[in-house]
Structure formats: C-alpha cells, structure tokens
Amino acid sequence: MTELSSLPSARRPVGRTVDVDATNAFLWGVYRWMTVGLAATGIVALLTVSSPAVLEVIFGNRIVFYGLLLGELAMVVSFSSLAHRVSGATAALMFVGYAALNGLTFASIFLIYTHASIAQVFFISAGAFAALSFYGSVTQRDLSPVGRFMFMGLIGLIIASVVNIFWANSALYWVSTYAGVLIFAGLTAYDTQKLKALYAQQGASGNLALQGALILYLDFINLFLMLLRLFGNRR
C-alpha cells in the first residue's frame, strides 16, 4: 500500500481570498470521505476474515492475492488520473470501491495480530494522524521541502520492501518500519498543507475533496500498518 498522488504542487494563491470557514469546511469534507473509506475497508476486512472460504481463495493462492494487490494499484492510478474529469458520484464510487477492495487484502492483519492490539494501534494511529494533520493545516512553515524529502524516502522504502520480500532480512525489516513511520508522519502533515493550498488556488473543483481523501487515506493506512509492526501483538 503506497502513497500515490497526481495532485499538482501547491503554491500560494495569487489574487484569491479564501474564507477560513470555507477552507475548514473543505478539510472536514476531506476527512469525512476519508472516514467513509476507512469504514469500507474495515467492514470488508471483517467480513472477509469471518469467511473461511473467502480466506482460502485470497490467501490460499498467491496468484489471487498478488492479483488483488495489482488491482488496488491500478485503481489508485486510475482514480488519480480520472477523478478531476468524472462526476462527483463516479469519483465517490471509485474511491469507495478501491477502499472496499483494499479490505480484502487488509484482512490479513486479523490473521497475524490479536484483535485487541489492532484496536489499540488503530486509536494510536488515529491520534497521531489527527495531530499531524492539524499541524499541517495550521502551520505557517512551508512544508514543501519536507514533502520532497519524504517522497524520496518513500521511493526508497518501496524498493527496500520489495527487496526484503526475497531477502527476508530482519534488520532491513525493522529499519524500513521505523523509516516508514517517519515518512508517513511527514507526508500526513505535508499533504494536509498541500490540500489546503490547492483549495485556496482552485476551490473544490475537480473532486478535490475526494482526491484529498484518497491521499490522506493512504497516509493513514500506511502509518497504521507501520505502527502495527512496532506495537502489534502477534497471534
């Protein structure tokens, strides 16, 4: 599950006055859609783990499992390229559909970790995400350098994760885990600031709220998974 974004780089708005209440309403709209996505993922994951037959189909066959992962990646890329051109209803359906599909593979965490530790780490992640996103929305500091650095780190993290599938090195696993926490923490703050700046530039046109919801959804999911590696209790 990786961070993908087709949103343009954020710049300070020129000649456009943006109401603070309108900006806050936009961000709350982004958070609401993100919450819908997380709910869809959680519900599908719980339904999946409660069905032995579905679990056998998904996790008993590597082709099916990796096919689902490729399908998720394809949906993210498609959404990122089409969201600004399709209707709001279509964009919402694409976003929720991706989140639901993600729930099929996300069910694996319930097979690896105890339910209590998943719930505990989820609330830790929610608190950290809220604080980081709030910081990104209120800080006057330009986080663009942070965003560029974190994006380069993300590329490295993806490469290290792919290499470690074959190498299975425990040291690399833990280094990438700690790095992942820092990377997605930084991206959460940066992406929130970027969305706020983009709204100041163009308003909510192009289904920007849904595009932002996907980006923050990915930030949260990946931050949660990294923290689960650190604090989750395995079965």
N, C-alpha and C positions, 0 to 999 in steps of 0.2 A: 504494500500500500504506500504509494509515493505521492509526493506533492507535485501536482502539475497545475500550471496556470497560464492562460492565454491573455490575461488582462494586461493592458499596456502599462508602462512605467508611470508611476504617479508623479505629477508635477504640481506645483502650487497653482491654484486657479488664477486666471487673468481676467479681471473685469467682471467678475461674477460674485455677488454677495449671497452667501448661503446662510439661511436661518439655522441657528443652533438646534432648535426644537425639531426642525425638518431633518437635520443630519442625525440626531439621536433616534428619530422615528425610523429612518432608513436602516441604521445599525440594528435596531430592535427587530426590524423585519428580517434582516440577515440572520440574526440569532434564532428567530422563530423557525425559519426554514431549516437552519442547521439542526435544531432540535427535532423537527419532523424527520429529517434524515437519520439522526441517531436513533430515534424511536423505531423507524422502519428496520434499521439494521439489527437492533436488539430483539425486536419481535420475531423477525425471520430466523435469527440465530437460535433463539429459544425453541421455536417450533422445529427447527432442523435437529437440534440436539435431542429433542424428545421423540424423534422418529428413528429407530434403529435402521429401518430400510433406507431412508434418505441418507443417513450417515454412511451406510455401506456403499451407496452409489458414489457419494462425493469423495470420501476418504479411503475407500477400498480400491480405488482406481486412480492412479496418478494422472492418467490422461484427462480424466474428468476434472480433477482438482486443478491442474495447471491450465486446462481449458477455461475454467471459470475465472482464474486469475487474469488470463489474457483477455477474456470478455470484459472484465472490470476495467482493465486498462483501455480497451477500445472504447468503452462507454465514456470514460473520463475525457479522452481525446475528442470524441465526437461532440460531447456536451460543450467542451471548451471552445470548439470551433463553430458550433451552431447556435449556442444559447442566445447570442445577440441578434440573431436573424429570425428565430422562430417565435411563435406566440407565447405568451406567458403560461398558458395551460400546457402547451407542449414542453416547454422548458421545465416546468414543475414535474411533469410526468417523467421526463428523462432523469431528473435529479433523484426523485423518489425511487424510480426503477433501479438506478445504479446503487442507491443505498440498500435497497432490498436484496439485490444480487450480492452485494458485499456481505450481507448477513449469512449467506450460505457458507462462505469460507470462514467467516468470523466465528462460526460455531465451534471451530477448533479450540478456541481458548477455554471453552467449558469442558473439554476433554482433557486439558492439560492442567488447569488451575482449579482450585476449590472455588465454589460459588461465593463464599464469604470474602475471600481475598480479591476476587473480581469486583465485587461491590465496593470494597474498601478502596481499592486503587481507582475505581471509577470516580468516586467522590473526591479523592485526592487530585485526580486529573482535572475534574470539573472546577475545583477551587483554584488550581494553578492556572488553568486556561482563562478563567474569569479575570484573575488578577493581571495576567499578561495582556489580555485583550483590552482591558480597561486602560492599562498603561499606554498601549499603542494608540488608543483613541484620544487620550488627553495630553500626552507629552508634546512639548514644542520642539523637541530634538528631532532632527531629520534622521530616520532610521534606514534610509536607503543604503548606506554603506553596510549596515548590519544585515540587511536583506541580501545584498550581493554576496557577502561572506558566507551567510548561512546557505544560500543556494549552491555555492561551490562545495560547501561541506556536505550538502545533500547528495550531490553527484558522487562524491567520494564514498558516502555511506551506502548508496545503492551498489556501487562497484564492490565494496568490501562485503556486502551482504551476499551478492551473487557468488563471489569467490569463496566465501565461507560455506556455501551450500555444498561445495565439493571438497573443501579443505577441512571443514569441521574443527577449526581451531578455537579452543575455549577462550584464549587470551584475546583474539580478534573479536570474538562474540561480545565480550564484556566491554572492550574499548568502543566498539560500534554502538553498544547500548547506551553508555554514558554520553557519547558524542551525539547520539540520536536525541536524547533528552534536551541537550543544549540547543541542537539545531531546530527542533520543532518548537521549543520555547521561544527562541528568537524569531522564527517565522510567524508565530502567532501574533506577536506584538507588531512586527513589520507589516504583515498582511492586513491587520486591522487598520493601521495608519494609511496604508495604500488605498484601501476601500473608501475610507473617509475622504481622502484627497480626490479620488476618482469621482465620487459623488459630487464634490464641490465643482469639479470640472464639467460634468455632463449630466448631472442629475441621475435619476434611477432608470434612464433609458437602457435598452438592450438587455433587459432582465438582469441588471447589475446585482440586485439583491440575491438572486438565485446563483449567479456566478460566484458571488462572495460567500454564500452559504456553502458551496462545494469546497472552496478553498479552505475555509475555517473548519469545515467538517473533516477534511483530510489532515489538517494540523492537529485537531483534537484526537482523532483516531490514532494517528501515529505517536503522539505524545503519550496517550493511554497505553499503547502496546509496549512502548519503551519502559514506562514506569512499571508495567505489569511484569516485565522481565526482571526488574530490580526487586520489587516488593511482593509479587505474587507467590502464593504458596502452592507448589505443585502437588498433584494428587499422588 
